[in-house]
Amino acid sequence: MGKIVHARMDEETDRLLTRLRRQTGLRDSEIVRRGIRALATVVVAGSEREIVGLGSFESGKPDLGSNAKHLRGFGRS
C-alpha cells in the first residue's frame, strides 16, 4: 500500500468509525479510503466555491463584493 495518513478525530467521528468497523467488518484504513472516494464523488471535480450573485452587478466588477479594495470606506458617513 502507498502513503500513510495520520488523522485526529473528535469523539463523535471516532464513535462513527467504531460503528462502521463493527457493521462492515472492515479495517479503519479501508473505511477511510472508501470515505474519501465517496466524498470525491460528491464534490464536483474542478469546481471552486462560488459567491452567489458574483458578477451580477451593473458596475461590471466581478469581485465587487469580495475584494476589500472596492469596499474601503463603504458604510461610513
C-alpha positions as CSV (number, residue, x, y, z in Angstrom):
1,M,0.0,0.0,0.0
2,G,1.1,3.6,-0.5
3,K,1.0,6.7,1.7
4,I,0.3,6.5,5.4
5,V,-2.0,9.3,6.8
6,H,-2.5,10.1,10.4
7,A,-5.6,11.9,11.4
8,R,-7.0,13.3,14.7
9,M,-10.7,12.5,15.3
10,D,-13.2,14.0,17.7
11,E,-15.2,11.7,19.9
12,E,-18.3,11.7,17.6
13,T,-16.2,10.7,14.5
14,D,-14.4,8.0,16.5
15,R,-17.8,6.6,17.5
16,L,-18.9,6.6,13.9
17,L,-15.7,4.8,12.8
18,T,-16.1,2.2,15.5
19,R,-19.8,1.6,14.5
20,L,-18.8,1.3,10.8
21,R,-16.0,-1.1,11.7
22,R,-18.5,-3.3,13.7
23,Q,-21.2,-3.1,11.0
24,T,-18.9,-3.8,8.0
25,G,-16.1,-5.8,9.4
26,L,-13.7,-3.5,7.5
27,R,-10.4,-2.2,8.9
28,D,-10.1,1.5,9.7
29,S,-7.9,2.1,6.7
30,E,-10.4,0.6,4.3
31,I,-13.3,2.7,5.8
32,V,-11.2,5.9,5.4
33,R,-10.3,5.0,1.8
34,R,-13.9,4.4,1.0
35,G,-15.0,7.6,2.7
36,I,-12.5,9.6,0.7
37,R,-13.7,8.0,-2.5
38,A,-17.4,8.7,-1.6
39,L,-16.6,12.3,-0.8
40,A,-14.7,12.7,-4.1
41,T,-17.8,11.6,-6.0
42,V,-20.0,14.2,-4.2
43,V,-17.5,17.1,-4.7
44,V,-17.5,18.2,-8.4
45,A,-14.0,17.9,-9.7
46,G,-12.5,21.3,-10.8
47,S,-15.3,23.4,-9.4
48,E,-14.4,26.1,-6.9
49,R,-16.6,27.6,-4.3
50,E,-18.6,30.5,-5.7
51,I,-20.2,33.5,-4.2
52,V,-23.9,33.7,-5.0
53,G,-24.6,36.7,-7.2
54,L,-20.9,37.3,-8.0
55,G,-20.5,39.3,-11.2
56,S,-24.2,40.3,-11.5
57,F,-23.7,44.0,-10.7
58,E,-24.0,46.9,-13.0
59,S,-20.5,48.1,-12.1
60,G,-19.1,45.3,-14.2
61,K,-16.6,44.5,-11.4
62,P,-16.8,40.7,-10.9
63,D,-15.2,40.9,-7.4
64,L,-17.2,43.9,-6.1
65,G,-18.5,42.1,-3.0
66,S,-15.3,40.1,-2.2
67,N,-12.4,42.5,-2.9
68,A,-11.5,44.6,0.1
69,K,-10.1,47.3,-2.1
70,H,-13.6,48.0,-3.5
71,L,-15.1,48.0,0.0
72,R,-12.8,50.6,1.6
73,G,-14.9,53.3,3.3
74,F,-18.2,51.5,2.4
75,G,-20.9,52.3,5.0
76,R,-19.1,55.2,6.6
77,S,-20.6,58.6,6.6
